Amino acid sequence: MASAPIGIPLAWNHRLRVLTFACSFVFALCALLQGWLVINDETVEVALRLAGRTAAEASAEAPGFVAQFRAVLAYYAAGNSLGMLALRGAAWTFWVTLLINLTQITGPLGLIPAHVYRAAFHLHGPAGLLPTIVLSGGALILSVTLISRIIPCREIWAELRAAARTHG
């Protein structure tokens, strides 16, 4: 297995690691809040009724959907917890954090149906949307920040090209 690109230490400076730690901590908390306070049987039932299901269908389907949402949000809480290891400075935490945050952006882009957001707003007001806004919006900002730090590092791209030539 190839080692991490040598340019990462240049981009992965102390300030960026502290920012990544802080963001990852907040994002892990938001994932837990969203998964266990906002997304519950009642929220999902309302979302399913908004999607056109009958009350009986919504009541029957809600527990399964809640379990699925919570599994995904537990994955994000765990992934963001790995991002908190950024303070240690290992290059792999840079890549894991970037991957987790790039996938977190997809929720509001259609991965989570709009009915869920409407139901969360209906039941909890603006506070029901706050974890999603912080999680997805913050993930977008952190992803752009991380990507912008590696673009100028020619050492990363040179080593990746060299690794591809030796393994290809």
DSSP file with accessible surface (Angstrom, degrees, kcal/mol):
  #  RESIDUE AA STRUCTURE BP1 BP2  ACC     N-H-->O    O-->H-N    N-H-->O    O-->H-N    TCO  KAPPA ALPHA  PHI   PSI    X-CA   Y-CA   Z-CA
    1    1 A M              0   0  236      0, 0.0     2,-0.1     0, 0.0     0, 0.0   0.000 360.0 360.0 360.0 136.6    0.0    0.0    0.0
    2    2 A A        -     0   0   54      1,-0.1     2,-0.1   161,-0.0   161,-0.0  -0.399 360.0-116.8 -74.7 148.0    1.3    3.4   -0.9
    3    3 A S        -     0   0   91      1,-0.1     3,-0.1    -2,-0.1    -1,-0.1  -0.311  42.7 -80.2 -76.6 168.2    2.1    5.9    1.8
    4    4 A A        -     0   0   41      1,-0.1    -1,-0.1     2,-0.1    88,-0.1  -0.336  62.4 -84.6 -65.5 148.3    0.2    9.2    2.1
    5    5 A P    >   -     0   0   13      0, 0.0     3,-1.3     0, 0.0   151,-0.2  -0.267  33.2-129.5 -56.1 141.9    1.4   11.9   -0.3
    6    6 A I  T 3  S+     0   0  108    149,-0.3     4,-0.4     1,-0.3   150,-0.1   0.723 101.4  66.7 -69.2 -20.4    4.4   13.9    1.1
    7    7 A G  T >> S+     0   0    0      1,-0.2     4,-1.5     2,-0.1     3,-0.8   0.674  77.3  84.7 -75.8 -14.6    2.8   17.2    0.5
    8    8 A I  H <> S+     0   0    1     -3,-1.3     4,-3.4     1,-0.2     3,-0.3   0.912  82.6  58.2 -58.3 -43.1    0.0   16.7    3.0
    9    9 A P  H 34 S+     0   0   93      0, 0.0    -1,-0.2     0, 0.0    -2,-0.1   0.865 104.5  53.7 -57.4 -29.5    2.2   17.9    6.0
   10   10 A L  H <4 S+     0   0  102     -3,-0.8     3,-0.2    -4,-0.4    -2,-0.2   0.916 118.9  32.8 -67.5 -42.2    2.6   21.2    4.1
   11   11 A A  H  < S+     0   0    1     -4,-1.5     2,-1.6    -3,-0.3    -1,-0.2   0.792 108.4  70.3 -81.7 -29.2   -1.2   21.6    3.8
   12   12 A W  S  < S+     0   0    3     -4,-3.4    -1,-0.2    -5,-0.2    -2,-0.1  -0.380  73.0 160.0 -91.3  58.5   -2.1   19.9    7.1
   13   13 A N     >  -     0   0   57     -2,-1.6     4,-2.3    -3,-0.2     5,-0.2  -0.186  55.6 -96.3 -79.3 173.4   -0.7   22.7    9.3
   14   14 A H  H  > S+     0   0  118      1,-0.2     4,-2.5     2,-0.2     5,-0.2   0.897 121.3  51.6 -60.1 -44.3   -1.7   23.2   13.0
   15   15 A R  H  > S+     0   0  212      1,-0.2     4,-2.4     2,-0.2    -1,-0.2   0.912 111.7  46.9 -61.2 -42.2   -4.3   25.9   12.3
   16   16 A L  H  > S+     0   0   10      2,-0.2     4,-2.6     1,-0.2    -1,-0.2   0.890 111.5  51.5 -68.3 -36.6   -6.1   23.7    9.7
   17   17 A R  H  X S+     0   0   52     -4,-2.3     4,-2.5     2,-0.2    -2,-0.2   0.907 110.8  48.0 -66.4 -40.0   -5.9   20.7   12.1
   18   18 A V  H  X S+     0   0   61     -4,-2.5     4,-2.7     2,-0.2    -2,-0.2   0.927 112.6  48.9 -65.5 -43.5   -7.5   22.7   14.9
   19   19 A L  H  X S+     0   0   75     -4,-2.4     4,-2.8    -5,-0.2     5,-0.2   0.933 112.0  49.2 -60.5 -43.7  -10.2   24.0   12.6
   20   20 A T  H  X S+     0   0    0     -4,-2.6     4,-2.8     1,-0.2     5,-0.2   0.909 110.9  50.0 -63.4 -42.9  -10.9   20.4   11.4
   21   21 A F  H  X S+     0   0   70     -4,-2.5     4,-2.5     2,-0.2    -1,-0.2   0.951 112.8  46.3 -58.7 -50.9  -11.1   19.2   15.0
   22   22 A A  H  X S+     0   0   46     -4,-2.7     4,-2.3     1,-0.2    -2,-0.2   0.931 115.4  45.6 -61.3 -46.1  -13.5   21.9   16.0
   23   23 A C  H  X S+     0   0   28     -4,-2.8     4,-3.1     1,-0.2     5,-0.2   0.927 112.5  50.9 -63.1 -44.8  -15.7   21.4   12.9
   24   24 A S  H  X S+     0   0    0     -4,-2.8     4,-2.4    -5,-0.2    -1,-0.2   0.891 109.7  50.9 -61.9 -39.1  -15.7   17.6   13.4
   25   25 A F  H  X S+     0   0  101     -4,-2.5     4,-2.1    -5,-0.2    -1,-0.2   0.954 113.6  43.8 -62.3 -49.0  -16.7   18.0   17.0
   26   26 A V  H  X S+     0   0   63     -4,-2.3     4,-2.6     1,-0.2    -2,-0.2   0.914 113.9  51.0 -63.7 -41.6  -19.6   20.2   16.2
   27   27 A F  H  X S+     0   0    6     -4,-3.1     4,-2.4     2,-0.2    -1,-0.2   0.885 108.2  51.8 -66.6 -37.8  -20.6   18.0   13.2
   28   28 A A  H  X S+     0   0    7     -4,-2.4     4,-2.1    -5,-0.2    -1,-0.2   0.930 111.4  47.6 -63.9 -42.6  -20.6   14.9   15.4
   29   29 A L  H  X S+     0   0   83     -4,-2.1     4,-2.8     1,-0.2    -2,-0.2   0.914 111.4  50.5 -62.5 -43.2  -22.9   16.6   17.9
   30   30 A C  H  X S+     0   0   14     -4,-2.6     4,-3.0     2,-0.2     5,-0.2   0.888 108.3  52.6 -64.3 -38.2  -25.2   17.8   15.2
   31   31 A A  H  X S+     0   0    0     -4,-2.4     4,-2.5     2,-0.2    -1,-0.2   0.922 112.1  45.8 -63.1 -41.7  -25.4   14.3   13.7
   32   32 A L  H  X S+     0   0   82     -4,-2.1     4,-2.1     2,-0.2     5,-0.3   0.920 113.9  48.3 -67.1 -42.8  -26.4   13.0   17.2
   33   33 A L  H  X>S+     0   0   80     -4,-2.8     4,-2.1     2,-0.2     5,-1.6   0.931 114.8  45.5 -62.2 -45.1  -28.9   15.8   17.8
   34   34 A Q  I  <>S+     0   0   10     -4,-3.0     5,-3.0     3,-0.2    -2,-0.2   0.927 116.3  45.3 -64.9 -43.3  -30.5   15.3   14.4
   35   35 A G  I  <5S+     0   0    0     -4,-2.5    -1,-0.2    -5,-0.2    -2,-0.2   0.787 126.1  25.9 -73.9 -28.4  -30.6   11.5   14.7
   36   36 A W  I  <5S+     0   0  112     -4,-2.1    -1,-0.2    -5,-0.2    -2,-0.2   0.552 132.0  28.4-118.5  -7.5  -32.0   11.2   18.2
   37   37 A L  I  <5S+     0   0  110     -4,-2.1    -3,-0.2    -5,-0.3    -2,-0.1   0.724 128.7  29.4-114.7 -44.1  -33.9   14.5   18.8
   38   38 A V  I   <S+     0   0   11     -5,-1.6     2,-0.9     1,-0.2     5,-0.2   0.931 113.5  59.1 -84.6 -50.1  -35.2   15.7   15.4
   39   39 A I  S   <S+     0   0    4     -5,-3.0     2,-0.3    -6,-0.2    -1,-0.2  -0.723  73.8 131.2 -87.1 106.9  -35.6   12.4   13.5
   40   40 A N  S  > S-     0   0   40     -2,-0.9     4,-2.5    -3,-0.1     5,-0.3  -0.819  73.5 -81.9-141.4-179.0  -38.0   10.3   15.5
   41   41 A D  H  > S+     0   0   74     -2,-0.3     4,-2.7     1,-0.2     5,-0.2   0.905 126.9  51.1 -57.4 -41.2  -41.2    8.3   14.7
   42   42 A E  H  > S+     0   0  113      2,-0.2     4,-2.4     1,-0.2    -1,-0.2   0.930 110.6  47.6 -64.6 -45.0  -43.4   11.4   14.8
   43   43 A T  H  > S+     0   0    0      1,-0.2     4,-2.4     2,-0.2    -1,-0.2   0.930 114.6  46.2 -61.4 -44.8  -41.2   13.4   12.4
   44   44 A V  H  X S+     0   0    3     -4,-2.5     4,-2.8     2,-0.2    -2,-0.2   0.893 110.1  53.5 -68.9 -37.2  -41.0   10.5   10.0
   45   45 A E  H  X S+     0   0   46     -4,-2.7     4,-2.3    -5,-0.3    -1,-0.2   0.936 110.5  46.9 -61.4 -44.8  -44.7    9.8   10.2
   46   46 A V  H  X S+     0   0   14     -4,-2.4     4,-2.5     2,-0.2    -2,-0.2   0.927 112.4  50.9 -62.3 -42.1  -45.4   13.5    9.3
   47   47 A A  H  X S+     0   0    5     -4,-2.4     4,-1.4     1,-0.2    -2,-0.2   0.913 110.5  48.7 -61.6 -42.4  -42.9   13.3    6.5
   48   48 A L  H  <>S+     0   0   15     -4,-2.8     5,-2.5     2,-0.2    -1,-0.2   0.883 110.5  50.6 -66.8 -37.2  -44.5   10.1    5.1
   49   49 A R  H ><5S+     0   0  109     -4,-2.3     3,-1.4     1,-0.2    -2,-0.2   0.900 108.5  52.5 -66.9 -37.6  -48.0   11.8    5.3
   50   50 A L  H 3<5S+     0   0   82     -4,-2.5    -1,-0.2     1,-0.3    -2,-0.2   0.812 105.6  56.1 -64.3 -28.3  -46.6   14.8    3.4
   51   51 A A  T 3<5S-     0   0   42     -4,-1.4    -1,-0.3    -5,-0.2    -2,-0.2   0.464 130.4 -95.2 -82.5  -4.0  -45.3   12.3    0.8
   52   52 A G  T < 5S+     0   0   65     -3,-1.4    -3,-0.2     1,-0.3     2,-0.1   0.484  77.5 137.6 108.0   3.4  -48.9   11.0    0.3
   53   53 A R      < -     0   0   86     -5,-2.5    -1,-0.3    -6,-0.1     2,-0.1  -0.485  55.3-111.5 -77.7 155.0  -49.0    7.9    2.6
   54   54 A T     >  -     0   0   77     -2,-0.1     4,-3.0     1,-0.1     5,-0.2  -0.358  32.2-104.6 -75.8 166.4  -52.1    7.3    4.8
   55   55 A A  H  > S+     0   0   60      1,-0.2     4,-2.5     2,-0.2     5,-0.2   0.898 122.8  49.6 -60.4 -40.3  -51.8    7.6    8.5
   56   56 A A  H  > S+     0   0   76      2,-0.2     4,-2.0     1,-0.2    -1,-0.2   0.917 112.6  46.4 -67.0 -43.0  -51.8    3.8    8.9
   57   57 A E  H  > S+     0   0   89      2,-0.2     4,-2.4     1,-0.2     5,-0.2   0.926 113.4  49.3 -63.7 -44.8  -49.1    3.4    6.3
   58   58 A A  H  X S+     0   0    0     -4,-3.0     4,-2.1     1,-0.2    -2,-0.2   0.914 110.9  49.9 -61.5 -42.1  -47.0    6.2    7.8
   59   59 A S  H  < S+     0   0   62     -4,-2.5    -1,-0.2    -5,-0.2    -2,-0.2   0.883 113.8  45.7 -64.9 -36.8  -47.3    4.7   11.3
   60   60 A A  H  < S+     0   0   80     -4,-2.0     4,-0.3     1,-0.2    -1,-0.2   0.864 118.6  40.5 -74.5 -35.5  -46.3    1.2   10.0
   61   61 A E  H  X S+     0   0   61     -4,-2.4     4,-1.8    -5,-0.2     3,-0.5   0.729  94.9  82.0 -86.4 -23.7  -43.3    2.4    7.9
   62   62 A A  H  X S+     0   0    0     -4,-2.1     4,-2.9     1,-0.2     5,-0.3   0.887  85.5  54.2 -55.8 -47.4  -41.9    5.1   10.3
   63   63 A P  H  > S+     0   0   68      0, 0.0     4,-2.2     0, 0.0    -1,-0.2   0.898 109.4  49.2 -59.3 -36.8  -39.9    2.8   12.6
   64   64 A G  H  > S+     0   0   40     -3,-0.5     4,-2.0    -4,-0.3    -2,-0.2   0.922 113.1  46.1 -66.2 -43.1  -38.0    1.3    9.7
   65   65 A F  H  X S+     0   0   66     -4,-1.8     4,-2.9     2,-0.2     5,-0.2   0.896 110.5  53.4 -67.1 -38.9  -37.1    4.7    8.3
   66   66 A V  H  X S+     0   0    5     -4,-2.9     4,-2.8     1,-0.2     5,-0.2   0.931 108.4  50.6 -61.0 -44.0  -36.1    6.0   11.7
   67   67 A A  H  X S+     0   0   61     -4,-2.2     4,-2.0    -5,-0.3    -1,-0.2   0.910 111.8  47.9 -60.8 -41.1  -33.7    3.1   12.1
   68   68 A Q  H  X S+     0   0  121     -4,-2.0     4,-2.1     2,-0.2    -2,-0.2   0.926 112.2  48.2 -66.2 -46.1  -32.2    3.8    8.6
   69   69 A F  H  X S+     0   0   36     -4,-2.9     4,-2.7     1,-0.2     5,-0.2   0.927 112.6  49.3 -58.6 -44.4  -31.8    7.5    9.3
   70   70 A R  H  X S+     0   0   69     -4,-2.8     4,-2.5    -5,-0.2    -1,-0.2   0.865 107.6  54.0 -67.4 -34.4  -30.2    6.8   12.6
   71   71 A A  H  X S+     0   0   63     -4,-2.0     4,-1.9    -5,-0.2    -1,-0.2   0.934 111.9  44.9 -63.6 -43.9  -27.8    4.2   11.1
   72   72 A V  H  X S+     0   0   73     -4,-2.1     4,-2.1     2,-0.2    -2,-0.2   0.930 114.3  48.3 -65.4 -43.9  -26.6    6.8    8.6
   73   73 A L  H  X S+     0   0   10     -4,-2.7     4,-2.4     1,-0.2    -2,-0.2   0.855 108.7  53.8 -68.7 -30.6  -26.3    9.5   11.2
   74   74 A A  H  X S+     0   0   43     -4,-2.5     4,-2.7     2,-0.2    -1,-0.2   0.900 106.8  53.2 -66.5 -38.3  -24.4    7.2   13.5
   75   75 A Y  H  X S+     0   0  115     -4,-1.9     4,-2.9     2,-0.2    -2,-0.2   0.927 111.1  46.1 -59.1 -45.5  -22.0    6.6   10.6
   76   76 A Y  H  X S+     0   0   26     -4,-2.1     4,-2.9     2,-0.2     5,-0.2   0.886 110.5  52.1 -67.9 -37.5  -21.5   10.4   10.3
   77   77 A A  H  X S+     0   0    9     -4,-2.4     4,-1.8     2,-0.2    -2,-0.2   0.936 113.9  44.5 -62.7 -42.8  -21.1   10.8   14.1
   78   78 A A  H  X S+     0   0   57     -4,-2.7     4,-1.9     2,-0.2    -2,-0.2   0.920 113.7  50.0 -66.4 -43.4  -18.4    8.1   14.0
   79   79 A G  H  X S+     0   0    5     -4,-2.9     4,-1.5     1,-0.2    -2,-0.2   0.913 111.3  48.0 -62.5 -42.1  -16.8    9.6   10.9
   80   80 A N  H  X S+     0   0    2     -4,-2.9     4,-1.0     1,-0.2    -1,-0.2   0.838 106.1  58.6 -68.6 -30.1  -16.7   13.0   12.4
   81   81 A S  H  < S+     0   0   55     -4,-1.8     3,-0.5    -5,-0.2     4,-0.4   0.891 103.8  51.9 -63.9 -37.2  -15.2   11.5   15.5
   82   82 A L  H >< S+     0   0   72     -4,-1.9     3,-1.6     1,-0.2    -1,-0.2   0.875 102.9  59.5 -64.0 -35.6  -12.4   10.3   13.4
   83   83 A G  H >< S+     0   0    0     -4,-1.5     3,-1.7     1,-0.3    -1,-0.2   0.786  92.9  66.6 -62.5 -25.8  -12.0   13.8   12.1
   84   84 A M  G >< S+     0   0   41     -4,-1.0     3,-1.0    -3,-0.5    -1,-0.3   0.718  85.5  71.4 -68.9 -16.9  -11.3   14.9   15.7
   85   85 A L  G X   +     0   0   61     -3,-1.6     3,-2.0    -4,-0.4     5,-0.4   0.476  68.2  98.9 -75.7   0.8   -8.1   12.9   15.5
   86   86 A A  G X   +     0   0    0     -3,-1.7     3,-1.8     1,-0.3    -1,-0.2   0.810  67.0  71.2 -56.3 -29.4   -6.8   15.6   13.1
   87   87 A L  G <  S+     0   0   78     -3,-1.0    -1,-0.3     1,-0.3    -2,-0.1   0.776  88.4  62.7 -60.5 -23.6   -5.0   17.2   16.1
   88   88 A R  G <  S-     0   0  204     -3,-2.0    -1,-0.3    -4,-0.1    -2,-0.2   0.718 105.2-132.8 -74.5 -21.8   -2.6   14.2   16.0
   89   89 A G    <   +     0   0   26     -3,-1.8    -3,-0.1    -4,-0.4    -2,-0.1   0.486  47.3 154.5  89.4   2.7   -1.5   15.3   12.5
   90   90 A A    >>  -     0   0   35     -5,-0.4     3,-0.9     1,-0.1     4,-0.7  -0.418  46.5-133.0 -67.3 139.7   -1.7   12.0   10.7
   91   91 A A  H >> S+     0   0   21      1,-0.2     4,-1.4     2,-0.2     3,-0.8   0.840 101.9  65.3 -63.0 -32.4   -2.2   12.4    6.9
   92   92 A W  H 3> S+     0   0  123      1,-0.3     4,-2.6     2,-0.2    -1,-0.2   0.845  93.9  60.4 -63.4 -29.0   -5.0    9.8    6.8
   93   93 A T  H <> S+     0   0    1     -3,-0.9     4,-2.4     1,-0.2    -1,-0.3   0.853 100.3  56.1 -67.8 -29.9   -7.2   12.0    9.0
   94   94 A F  H <X S+     0   0    0     -3,-0.8     4,-2.3    -4,-0.7    -1,-0.2   0.959 111.9  41.4 -60.4 -51.0   -7.1   14.7    6.3
   95   95 A W  H  X S+     0   0   79     -4,-1.4     4,-2.5     2,-0.2    -2,-0.2   0.889 115.3  49.6 -69.3 -39.4   -8.4   12.2    3.7
   96   96 A V  H  X S+     0   0   40     -4,-2.6     4,-2.8     2,-0.2     5,-0.3   0.939 112.2  48.8 -64.3 -44.8  -11.0   10.7    6.0
   97   97 A T  H  X S+     0   0    1     -4,-2.4     4,-2.5    -5,-0.2     5,-0.2   0.922 111.7  49.1 -61.6 -43.6  -12.3   14.1    7.0
   98   98 A L  H  X S+     0   0   15     -4,-2.3     4,-2.5    -5,-0.2    -2,-0.2   0.942 112.9  47.3 -62.5 -45.1  -12.5   15.2    3.4
   99   99 A L  H  X S+     0   0  104     -4,-2.5     4,-2.0     2,-0.2    -2,-0.2   0.944 113.2  47.5 -62.5 -48.1  -14.4   12.1    2.4
  100  100 A I  H  X S+     0   0    9     -4,-2.8     4,-1.9     1,-0.2    -1,-0.2   0.931 114.4  46.9 -59.5 -45.5  -16.8   12.2    5.3
  101  101 A N  H  X S+     0   0    0     -4,-2.5     4,-1.1    -5,-0.3    -1,-0.2   0.876 108.2  54.8 -70.2 -34.7  -17.5   15.9    4.7
  102  102 A L  H  < S+     0   0   76     -4,-2.5     4,-0.4    -5,-0.2     3,-0.3   0.893 111.5  45.4 -63.9 -37.2  -18.0   15.5    1.0
  103  103 A T  H >< S+     0   0   41     -4,-2.0     3,-1.1     1,-0.2     4,-0.3   0.830 104.9  61.7 -76.5 -28.5  -20.7   12.9    1.6
  104  104 A Q  H >< S+     0   0    6     -4,-1.9     3,-0.9     1,-0.2    -1,-0.2   0.780  93.7  65.3 -66.0 -24.9  -22.4   14.9    4.3
  105  105 A I  T 3X S+     0   0   27     -4,-1.1     4,-0.6    -3,-0.3    -1,-0.2   0.792  87.4  71.4 -66.6 -24.4  -23.1   17.6    1.7
  106  106 A T  T <4>S+     0   0   55     -3,-1.1     5,-1.9    -4,-0.4     6,-0.3   0.688  75.7  80.4 -73.3 -18.4  -25.4   15.3   -0.2
  107  107 A G  I X4>S+     0   0    7     -3,-0.9     5,-2.0    -4,-0.3     3,-1.4   0.966 100.4  34.9 -53.3 -60.8  -28.3   15.2    2.3
  108  108 A P  I 345S+     0   0   65      0, 0.0    -1,-0.2     0, 0.0    -2,-0.2   0.670 107.1  71.9 -71.0 -13.0  -29.9   18.5    1.3
  109  109 A L  I 3<5S-     0   0  135     -4,-0.6    -2,-0.2    -3,-0.3    -3,-0.1   0.301 132.5 -71.8 -85.0   9.9  -29.0   17.9   -2.3
  110  110 A G  I < 5S+     0   0   57     -3,-1.4    -3,-0.2     2,-0.3     4,-0.1   0.263 108.8 104.9 125.1 -13.0  -31.6   15.2   -2.6
  111  111 A L  I   <S+     0   0  118     -5,-1.9    -4,-0.2    -4,-0.2    -5,-0.1   0.898  87.3  46.9 -66.1 -36.7  -30.3   12.2   -0.6
  112  112 A I  S   <S-     0   0   33     -5,-2.0    -2,-0.3    -6,-0.3    -1,-0.1  -0.914 103.1-113.5-103.4 125.6  -32.8   13.1    2.2
  113  113 A P    >>  -     0   0   70      0, 0.0     3,-1.5     0, 0.0     4,-0.8  -0.246  17.4-123.5 -59.9 145.4  -36.3   13.8    0.8
  114  114 A A  H 3> S+     0   0   54      1,-0.3     4,-2.3     2,-0.2     5,-0.2   0.786 107.4  70.9 -60.5 -26.1  -37.6   17.3    1.2
  115  115 A H  H 3> S+     0   0   54      1,-0.2     4,-2.5     2,-0.2    -1,-0.3   0.838  93.0  56.4 -60.6 -32.8  -40.6   16.0    3.1
  116  116 A V  H <> S+     0   0   10     -3,-1.5     4,-2.5     2,-0.2    -1,-0.2   0.916 107.7  47.0 -66.0 -42.0  -38.3   15.2    6.0
  117  117 A Y  H  X S+     0   0   41     -4,-0.8     4,-2.4     2,-0.2    -2,-0.2   0.904 112.3  50.0 -66.3 -40.6  -37.1   18.8    6.3
  118  118 A R  H  X S+     0   0  134     -4,-2.3     4,-2.7     2,-0.2    -2,-0.2   0.912 112.0  48.0 -64.0 -40.5  -40.7   20.1    6.0
  119  119 A A  H  X S+     0   0    0     -4,-2.5     4,-2.6     2,-0.2     5,-0.3   0.917 110.9  50.7 -66.1 -42.3  -41.8   17.7    8.8
  120  120 A A  H  X S+     0   0    4     -4,-2.5     4,-2.6     1,-0.2     5,-0.3   0.915 113.5  45.6 -62.1 -40.7  -38.8   18.7   11.0
  121  121 A F  H  X S+     0   0  106     -4,-2.4     4,-2.1     3,-0.2    -2,-0.2   0.917 112.4  51.3 -67.8 -41.7  -39.7   22.3   10.5
  122  122 A H  H  < S+     0   0  141     -4,-2.7    -2,-0.2    -5,-0.2    -1,-0.2   0.905 120.6  33.4 -61.3 -42.6  -43.4   21.7   11.1
  123  123 A L  H  < S+     0   0   48     -4,-2.6    -2,-0.2    -5,-0.2    -1,-0.2   0.821 135.4  20.7 -85.0 -34.4  -42.8   19.8   14.4
  124  124 A H  H >< S-     0   0   67     -4,-2.6     3,-0.7    -5,-0.3    -3,-0.2   0.420  92.7-138.2-118.6  -2.8  -39.7   21.6   15.8
  125  125 A G  G ><  -     0   0   20     -4,-2.1     3,-1.8    -5,-0.3     4,-0.5  -0.259  67.3 -27.2  71.5-161.4  -39.7   25.0   14.1
  126  126 A P  G >> S+     0   0   98      0, 0.0     3,-1.5     0, 0.0     4,-1.2   0.818 134.7  67.8 -57.8 -29.1  -36.4   26.4   12.8
  127  127 A A  G <4 S+     0   0   67     -3,-0.7    -2,-0.2     1,-0.3    -6,-0.1   0.805  91.2  63.0 -62.7 -25.6  -34.5   24.4   15.5
  128  128 A G  G <4 S+     0   0    0     -3,-1.8    -1,-0.3    -8,-0.2     4,-0.3   0.726 108.6  40.3 -70.4 -21.0  -35.5   21.2   13.7
  129  129 A L  T <> S+     0   0   41     -3,-1.5     4,-2.5    -4,-0.5    -1,-0.2   0.614  93.1  86.8 -99.1 -15.7  -33.5   22.4   10.7
  130  130 A L  H  X S+     0   0  102     -4,-1.2     4,-2.8     1,-0.2     5,-0.3   0.900  86.4  50.5 -56.9 -47.4  -30.5   23.8   12.6
  131  131 A P  H  > S+     0   0   11      0, 0.0     4,-2.9     0, 0.0    -1,-0.2   0.922 113.4  47.3 -59.7 -38.0  -28.5   20.5   12.9
  132  132 A T  H  >>S+     0   0   10     -4,-0.3     4,-2.9     2,-0.2     5,-0.6   0.918 112.4  48.8 -67.2 -42.9  -28.9   19.9    9.1
  133  133 A I  I  X>S+     0   0  106     -4,-2.5     4,-1.9     2,-0.2     5,-0.6   0.938 116.5  42.0 -63.1 -45.8  -27.9   23.4    8.2
  134  134 A V  I  X5S+     0   0   46     -4,-2.8     4,-1.8    -5,-0.2     5,-0.3   0.942 118.5  46.1 -66.7 -45.1  -24.8   23.3   10.5
  135  135 A L  I  X5S+     0   0    7     -4,-2.9     4,-1.7    -5,-0.3    -2,-0.2   0.963 123.6  30.3 -64.5 -53.6  -23.9   19.7    9.4
  136  136 A S  I  X5S+     0   0   14     -4,-2.9     4,-2.0    -5,-0.2    -3,-0.2   0.917 124.1  45.5 -77.7 -42.9  -24.3   20.1    5.7
  137  137 A G  I  X<S+     0   0   31     -4,-1.9     4,-2.2    -5,-0.6    -3,-0.2   0.926 116.2  46.5 -65.6 -42.9  -23.4   23.8    5.3
  138  138 A G  H  X<S+     0   0   18     -4,-1.8     4,-3.0    -5,-0.6     5,-0.2   0.889 109.6  54.4 -65.6 -37.3  -20.4   23.4    7.6
  139  139 A A  H  X S+     0   0    0     -4,-1.7     4,-2.6    -5,-0.3    -1,-0.2   0.892 107.8  50.7 -63.6 -38.4  -19.3   20.2    5.7
  140  140 A L  H  X S+     0   0   88     -4,-2.0     4,-2.5     2,-0.2     5,-0.2   0.952 112.7  45.7 -62.9 -46.8  -19.4   22.2    2.5
  141  141 A I  H  X S+     0   0  113     -4,-2.2     4,-2.4     1,-0.2    -2,-0.2   0.930 115.1  46.4 -64.4 -44.8  -17.3   25.0    4.0
  142  142 A L  H  X S+     0   0    2     -4,-3.0     4,-2.9     2,-0.2     5,-0.2   0.918 111.9  51.7 -65.9 -40.1  -14.8   22.6    5.5
  143  143 A S  H  X S+     0   0    2     -4,-2.6     4,-2.8    -5,-0.2     5,-0.2   0.932 110.9  47.2 -61.0 -46.1  -14.5   20.5    2.3
  144  144 A V  H  X S+     0   0   88     -4,-2.5     4,-2.7     1,-0.2    -1,-0.2   0.917 112.8  50.6 -62.1 -40.9  -13.8   23.6    0.2
  145  145 A T  H  X S+     0   0   41     -4,-2.4     4,-1.2    -5,-0.2    -2,-0.2   0.940 112.5  45.4 -62.8 -46.5  -11.2   24.7    2.8
  146  146 A L  H  X S+     0   0    0     -4,-2.9     4,-1.1     1,-0.2     3,-0.4   0.926 114.8  47.5 -64.3 -44.3   -9.5   21.3    2.8
  147  147 A I  H >X S+     0   0   59     -4,-2.8     4,-1.9     1,-0.2     3,-0.7   0.913 108.3  55.1 -64.0 -40.4   -9.5   21.1   -1.0
  148  148 A S  H 3< S+     0   0   64     -4,-2.7    -1,-0.2     1,-0.2    -2,-0.2   0.774 105.2  55.1 -65.4 -23.0   -8.2   24.6   -1.3
  149  149 A R  H 3< S+     0   0   92     -4,-1.2    -1,-0.2    -3,-0.4    -2,-0.2   0.776 111.7  41.1 -79.2 -27.6   -5.3   23.7    0.9
  150  150 A I  H X< S+     0   0    8     -4,-1.1     3,-1.0    -3,-0.7     7,-0.2   0.720  96.5  76.7 -94.5 -19.7   -4.1   20.8   -1.3
  151  151 A I  T 3< S+     0   0  107     -4,-1.9    -2,-0.1     1,-0.3    -1,-0.1   0.927  97.8  44.4 -57.6 -46.9   -4.6   22.3   -4.7
  152  152 A P  T 3  S+     0   0   91      0, 0.0     2,-1.3     0, 0.0    -1,-0.3   0.633  88.6  98.9 -75.5  -8.3   -1.5   24.4   -4.6
  153  153 A C    X>  -     0   0   16     -3,-1.0     4,-1.1     1,-0.2     3,-0.9  -0.598  48.0-178.9 -83.2  94.8    0.7   21.6   -3.1
  154  154 A R  H 3> S+     0   0  204     -2,-1.3     4,-2.7     1,-0.2     5,-0.2   0.803  75.6  68.9 -63.8 -27.8    2.5   20.3   -6.2
  155  155 A E  H 3> S+     0   0   85      1,-0.2     4,-2.3     2,-0.2  -149,-0.3   0.880  96.9  52.9 -60.6 -36.6    4.3   17.7   -4.1
  156  156 A I  H <> S+     0   0    0     -3,-0.9     4,-2.3     2,-0.2    -1,-0.2   0.957 112.8  42.3 -62.7 -48.9    1.0   15.8   -3.5
  157  157 A W  H  X S+     0   0   95     -4,-1.1     4,-2.4     1,-0.2    -2,-0.2   0.881 113.1  53.1 -69.8 -35.9    0.2   15.6   -7.2
  158  158 A A  H  X S+     0   0   46     -4,-2.7     4,-2.4     2,-0.2    -1,-0.2   0.924 111.8  45.5 -64.5 -42.9    3.8   14.7   -8.2
  159  159 A E  H  X S+     0   0   48     -4,-2.3     4,-2.7    -5,-0.2    -2,-0.2   0.896 111.4  52.2 -69.4 -37.4    3.8   11.8   -5.7
  160  160 A L  H  X S+     0   0   78     -4,-2.3     4,-2.1    -5,-0.2    -2,-0.2   0.919 111.3  47.3 -63.2 -41.1    0.4   10.6   -6.8
  161  161 A R  H  X S+     0   0  145     -4,-2.4     4,-2.1     2,-0.2    -2,-0.2   0.924 112.8  49.3 -64.9 -41.9    1.6   10.6  -10.4
  162  162 A A  H  X S+     0   0   40     -4,-2.4     4,-2.0     1,-0.2    -2,-0.2   0.917 111.1  49.5 -64.9 -40.0    4.8    8.7   -9.5
  163  163 A A  H  X S+     0   0   26     -4,-2.7     4,-2.0     1,-0.2    -1,-0.2   0.894 109.5  52.1 -65.7 -38.5    2.8    6.2   -7.5
  164  164 A A  H  X S+     0   0   63     -4,-2.1     4,-1.4    -5,-0.2    -1,-0.2   0.883 109.2  50.3 -66.4 -36.8    0.4    5.6  -10.4
  165  165 A R  H  < S+     0   0  179     -4,-2.1    -2,-0.2     1,-0.2    -1,-0.2   0.898 113.3  44.7 -68.3 -37.5    3.4    5.0  -12.7
  166  166 A T  H  < S+     0   0  110     -4,-2.0    -2,-0.2     1,-0.2    -1,-0.2   0.811 122.9  36.1 -78.0 -28.1    5.0    2.5  -10.4
  167  167 A H  H  <        0   0  137     -4,-2.0    -1,-0.2    -5,-0.2    -2,-0.2   0.534 360.0 360.0 -96.7 -11.3    1.7    0.6   -9.7
  168  168 A G     <        0   0   99     -4,-1.4    -3,-0.2    -5,-0.2    -2,-0.1   0.621 360.0 360.0 -98.3 360.0    0.2    1.0  -13.1
